[in-house]
Amino acid sequence: LKATGDSVLFVFEPSGLKFNPLHPAVLKIEYGHAGGTGGEGDYNDDGIVNAADTTVEGQLAIWVQEVLGGTFTQITSIRIEEFNEIEADVLGFSRYAVSY
């Protein structure tokens, strides 16, 4: 797990392990305690919790990097606001990030 500015990185190994596409794994990530120096909910880390953070929260999604050093691609993810959670079906172990 690694935080890098506007994202948090999760690495699942062994990289390349694949799941049955008919029965993908579900990756669930809670982000309720995220927030940087401004406290919980300061998603853009500007020191203030305001409408800009609400905009960022609405854009949060899960991204995947299939190959080390490759580009990250946004995958279909669902944000469940009442639980401060993002979910996505994943087909294997790889590098995933929550970003906006």
Sequence and secondary structure as in RCSB ss.txt:
>XXXX:A:sequence
LKATGDSVLFVFEPSGLKFNPLHPAVLKIEYGHAGGTGGEGDYNDDGIVNAADTTVEGQLAIWVQEVLGGTFTQI
TSIRIEEFNEIEADVLGFSRYAVSY
>XXXX:A:secstr
 EE SSEEEEE SSTT B  TTS EEEEEE TT  GGG TT TT SS  SHHHHHHHHH EEEEESSTTS  EE 
  EEEGGGTEEEEEESB  EEEEE 
